[in-house]
Amino acid sequence: MTAEPLPRPAISIRMATPRGFCAGVDRAIQIVERALERFGAPVYVRHEIVHNKHVVDRLRGLGAVFVKELDECPDDRPVVFSAHGVPKSVPAAAKARNLFFLDATCPLVSKVHVEAERHHAAGRHILLIGHAGHPEVVGTMGQLPAGAVSLIETVEDAEAFQRPGDAPLAYATQTTLSLDDTSAIIAALKARFPELPDPHKEDICYATTNRQEAVKRLAEAADLVLVVGSPNSSNSARLVEVALKAGARDARLIDDASHIDWTWLEGVRHLGLTAGASAPETLVQGVIDALAVRFDVSVEEDGGARETVTFKLPRALTA
């Protein structure tokens, strides 16, 4: 007689809503795709268009060439600037070479740039809360002259900061930070400098906020939270941190289903699943499919915020 197969363990998956692509990421990817359609390959892209390996590899397969700096781009091909934004020196250099370029900077990052310039014009020294070396931080600091912006990464940095002379102060933040961590840094700054004005509108973008609130709802009841996203994605890494702080027993960042260590699933009966703002939904479905091979899976959608924001493409791609 053939032995009956052992029953698969049951696992319930709760899916975060919203998750995955935000409007800024969707717009940036469309800019590269439309540029390839309109101008043919290759189209050059300065830095990764968004921080996701799968997105970058797919666009590379379509004919996009990703480079670190503008001097790697030929004079006769279109260039796209990434969603994270660039220092002012980059478009200036492109214009000096008469390059045709498309700026895929997320409009919400551009808003931070405008706010920083407004503060600088008013004579304020700017405190930028963010992570050193992240392209968005490099781009924001590069909107202003050297020395006009001080980077604050931690509460300890906020407590140690020394005002340059008697300059009035203002602050801005990277758009993909942890809301809770940023609040603690702002509180530390305001304890020392109560006159600090708040931005006209919160710098941390709606998509970051919504995804963090969604993962908090998953975390308390989850044995494990899986976040689909690449390791260099700031917003994805923050989702792991938020899940752990919100009560998840464990939380892990994975590029795709092939990066799951199945020992993490031992004893797991309630799984939270989400994706960073630069991770495509196909990767999330791939995780569910991989789980379904090993478990008796049930899937439930979280009833979170529904996002309807869209951003226009550059006129050069729509005219």
C-alpha positions in Angstrom: 0.0 0.0 0.0 1.1 3.5 -0.7 1.4 5.6 2.4 -0.9 8.6 2.6 1.0 11.9 2.4 1.4 13.7 5.7 -1.0 16.6 6.1 0.7 20.0 5.5 0.8 22.4 8.4 -1.8 25.2 8.2 -0.6 28.8 8.0 -2.7 31.9 7.8 -1.3 34.8 5.8 -2.5 38.4 6.4 -1.6 40.7 3.5 -0.9 44.4 4.3 -2.9 47.0 2.5 -1.4 49.1 1.0 1.8 47.4 -0.1 4.2 47.5 -3.0 4.5 50.2 -5.6 3.7 53.8 -4.7 2.8 56.5 -7.2 6.4 57.9 -7.3 7.9 54.5 -8.1 5.3 53.7 -10.7 5.9 57.1 -12.4 9.7 56.6 -12.4 9.4 53.1 -13.9 7.0 54.3 -16.6 9.4 57.1 -17.5 12.1 54.6 -18.3 9.7 52.3 -20.2 8.2 55.2 -22.2 11.7 56.6 -23.0 12.7 53.1 -24.4 9.5 53.0 -26.4 9.9 56.5 -27.8 13.7 56.7 -28.3 14.7 53.1 -28.5 17.5 51.4 -26.6 19.8 52.2 -25.0 18.4 54.7 -22.5 20.8 55.6 -19.8 19.7 55.8 -16.2 21.8 57.6 -13.5 21.7 55.3 -10.5 19.1 52.6 -10.0 15.7 54.1 -11.0 14.3 52.7 -7.8 15.9 50.4 -5.2 14.7 47.0 -6.3 16.9 44.4 -8.0 14.0 42.8 -10.0 12.8 46.1 -11.4 16.3 47.1 -12.4 17.0 43.8 -14.0 13.8 43.8 -16.0 14.5 47.4 -17.3 18.0 46.4 -18.1 16.6 43.5 -20.2 14.5 46.1 -22.1 17.6 48.2 -22.9 18.1 50.5 -20.0 21.8 51.1 -19.0 22.4 51.9 -15.4 25.4 54.1 -14.6 26.8 55.7 -11.4 27.6 59.1 -12.9 26.7 61.3 -15.8 30.2 61.1 -17.4 29.4 57.4 -18.2 26.6 58.5 -20.5 27.2 59.3 -24.2 26.1 62.6 -25.7 23.6 61.2 -28.1 21.3 59.1 -25.9 18.5 60.0 -23.4 19.4 60.0 -19.7 16.9 59.5 -16.8 17.6 60.7 -13.3 16.4 58.3 -10.6 13.3 58.7 -8.4 15.5 59.6 -5.4 16.4 63.0 -6.8 19.8 64.4 -7.8 22.0 67.3 -6.7 21.6 70.5 -8.7 25.0 69.9 -10.2 23.7 66.9 -12.2 21.1 68.6 -14.4 23.5 71.6 -14.7 26.2 69.2 -16.1 23.7 67.6 -18.4 22.6 71.0 -19.8 26.3 72.0 -20.3 26.7 68.9 -22.5 23.3 69.4 -24.3 22.1 66.0 -23.1 18.5 65.2 -23.4 17.4 64.2 -19.9 14.3 63.2 -18.1 13.9 63.8 -14.4 12.1 60.9 -12.6 12.5 62.4 -9.2 9.4 61.6 -7.1 7.3 64.8 -6.8 7.2 64.3 -3.0 11.0 64.4 -2.9 10.9 67.5 -5.1 8.7 69.1 -2.5 11.4 68.6 0.1 13.9 70.2 -2.2 11.6 73.3 -2.7 11.1 73.5 1.1 14.9 73.4 1.7 15.5 76.1 -0.8 12.8 78.3 0.7 14.4 77.9 4.2 17.8 78.7 2.7 16.5 81.8 1.0 15.1 82.9 4.3 18.6 82.6 5.9 17.9 79.5 7.9 20.4 76.7 8.5 18.7 73.4 7.6 18.8 70.2 9.6 18.1 67.2 7.4 17.0 64.1 9.1 18.0 61.1 7.1 20.6 58.4 6.4 24.1 59.4 5.2 24.9 58.3 1.7 21.3 57.5 0.6 20.7 59.0 -2.9 17.7 61.0 -1.6 19.8 62.6 1.1 22.7 63.3 -1.3 20.2 64.9 -3.7 18.5 67.1 -1.1 21.8 68.3 0.4 23.0 69.0 -3.2 20.2 71.5 -3.7 22.1 74.0 -1.6 25.7 75.3 -1.1 28.1 73.2 1.0 27.6 73.9 4.7 24.0 75.0 4.3 22.7 71.7 5.6 23.6 69.5 8.6 22.7 65.8 8.5 21.0 64.4 11.6 20.8 60.6 11.6 20.0 59.8 15.3 18.7 61.3 18.5 22.3 61.4 19.6 23.2 63.6 16.6 20.3 65.9 17.5 21.6 66.2 21.0 25.2 66.9 19.9 24.4 69.3 17.0 26.0 72.8 17.4 24.2 75.7 15.8 26.5 77.5 13.3 26.7 80.9 14.8 23.3 82.5 15.5 21.6 81.3 12.3 17.9 80.5 12.6 17.1 76.8 12.0 14.7 74.7 10.1 14.4 71.0 9.5 13.4 68.6 6.7 13.4 64.8 6.5 14.1 62.0 4.1 10.7 60.8 2.8 11.2 57.1 3.6 12.1 57.1 7.3 10.4 55.4 10.2 7.7 57.7 11.5 8.4 56.8 15.1 12.2 57.2 14.9 11.8 60.5 13.1 9.4 61.8 15.8 12.0 61.0 18.5 14.7 62.9 16.6 12.4 65.9 16.0 11.4 65.9 19.7 15.1 65.9 20.7 15.7 68.9 18.3 12.7 70.8 19.5 13.7 70.3 23.2 16.9 72.2 22.3 15.5 74.6 19.7 11.8 75.2 20.5 11.5 77.7 17.7 12.0 75.1 15.0 9.2 75.6 12.4 7.5 72.5 11.1 7.3 71.8 7.4 4.1 73.1 5.6 3.3 69.4 5.1 4.8 66.3 6.6 8.0 65.3 4.6 7.7 61.6 5.2 5.5 60.6 2.2 2.0 59.3 2.3 3.1 55.9 0.9 5.7 55.4 3.6 3.2 56.4 6.3 0.5 54.1 4.9 2.8 51.1 4.6 4.2 51.5 8.1 0.7 51.8 9.6 -0.4 48.7 7.7 2.6 46.6 8.9 1.8 47.7 12.5 -1.7 46.3 12.1 -0.2 42.9 11.0 2.6 42.8 13.5 0.9 42.2 16.9 -0.8 39.0 15.8 2.1 37.7 13.6 4.6 35.0 14.4 6.6 36.3 11.5 6.4 39.2 9.1 8.0 38.9 5.7 8.8 42.2 3.9 9.4 41.9 0.2 12.0 44.4 -0.9 15.7 44.7 -1.8 18.3 45.3 0.9 19.2 48.8 -0.3 15.6 49.9 -0.2 15.2 52.3 2.8 11.5 52.1 3.0 11.5 48.3 2.9 14.1 48.1 5.7 12.1 50.5 7.8 9.1 48.1 7.5 11.1 45.3 9.1 12.0 47.7 12.0 8.4 48.9 12.4 7.1 45.3 12.5 9.5 44.3 15.3 8.7 47.4 17.3 5.0 46.8 16.9 5.2 43.3 18.4 6.0 40.8 15.7 7.9 37.9 17.1 10.2 38.0 14.0 10.4 40.0 10.8 12.6 39.5 7.7 13.4 41.3 4.5 13.5 39.2 1.4 14.2 40.1 -2.2 11.9 37.3 -3.4 10.7 33.8 -2.4 14.1 32.3 -3.2 15.5 34.2 -0.2 13.2 32.6 2.4 15.0 30.6 5.0 12.4 27.9 5.7 13.7 27.5 9.3 12.1 30.9 9.9 8.7 29.2 9.3 9.1 26.5 12.0 6.2 26.9 14.4 4.7 29.9 12.5 1.0 29.8 12.1 0.2 33.5 11.6 2.3 35.2 8.9 2.2 38.9 8.0 3.2 39.7 4.4 3.9 43.1 2.9 6.2 44.7 0.3 8.2 47.9 0.2 7.2 50.8 -2.1 9.6 49.7 -4.8 8.7 46.0 -4.9 6.4 44.6 -7.6 3.3 42.7 -6.6 4.4 39.7 -8.7 7.1 39.1 -6.1 4.5 39.0 -3.3 2.5 36.4 -5.3 5.6 34.4 -5.7 6.0 34.2 -1.9 2.4 33.0 -1.5 3.0 30.4 -4.2 6.2 29.2 -2.5 4.4 29.0 0.8 1.5 27.0 -0.7 3.9 24.2 -1.7 4.7 23.6 1.9 1.7 24.7 3.8 -2.1 24.6 3.8 -2.4 28.4 3.1 -5.3 30.7 3.8 -5.0 34.4 2.8 -6.7 37.4 4.2 -6.4 41.0 3.0 -6.0 43.8 5.6 -8.5 46.5 5.3 -6.1 49.4 5.1 -5.9 52.7 3.2 -6.7 52.7 -0.5 -4.3 54.8 -2.5 -5.5 56.8 -5.5 -2.6 59.2 -5.9 -1.0 59.4 -9.4 1.7 61.6 -10.8 2.0 63.0 -14.3 4.7 61.9 -16.7 7.1 64.5 -18.2 5.6 66.4 -21.1 8.4 65.0 -23.4 6.9 61.6 -23.0 3.2 62.5 -23.5 3.2 65.2 -26.2 
